[in-house]
């Protein structure tokens, strides 16, 4: 991710990282990105790990209500 930021001349705070793995969550947090984790509610241990890593939001489904509400216009 660092290499990609350099190549694109981008800053981490202008990046959105979405994933379900600890590595991409940790990398996104380290570079200052907004990080969204996708984990089912049944994955309580992984959710706890992602929260500890610093993810900004955990959703169960990319198409679910909680994520779409984050991107509503005017909010």
N, C-alpha and C positions, 0 to 999 in steps of 0.2 A: 504494500500500500504506500509506503514511503516513496518508493521509486515512481509509482504512478502519480503521486502528488507533485513530485519534482518535474516529471515529464509534462504534466498539464499546467504547471505553474499555479497550482491550487493550494488552498489552505484547508487544514483539517476541519475547521469550524464551518466550512461551506460544503461539507460532505455528509451524505446520509448513508449509513451502513446498515444493511438489513441481512439478518442471517440467523442460523440456529446453532452455530458452533462457537465454542469458547474462544478459539483462536481469532476469528474475525471480530467477535465482540471486543476482546481485549485489545486488538490492534486498532479498532475504531475509537475506543475510549482513549488509548494512548495518544492518538493524533488529534483528539479534541472534536471528533465527529459526533453527530447525533446518531445514536445507535438504537435500533429496534430489533429485539429478539423475537423469533417465532417459536413458541414452545407450547405444547398442549398443557392444559391445567393439571393433567395427571402426572406431568414431569416436575413434581414439586422440588426434587433435589436439584435438577438442572436450573429451574427458575431461581432458586436460592443462589446458586453459583453465578448466574448471569447478573443478578442484582448486586452481588459482592464485587463482580468485575466492573460494574458501573453502567450497565445498559440503561438507557433512558426510558424505554418502554418495552413491555413484554406483551405480545398478542398471541392469541391461540391460532388465529387464521388471518392471512393477509387480506382476505376479502371480508373480514368481519366488521361489525359496527365500530368497535373501539379504535381501529386504525383509520377508518374512513372519517370518523369524527375529528381526528387530529388534523385532517386536511380540508375541513369545511371552510368555505370562503367566509371572510369577515371575522374570523376568530383568531 
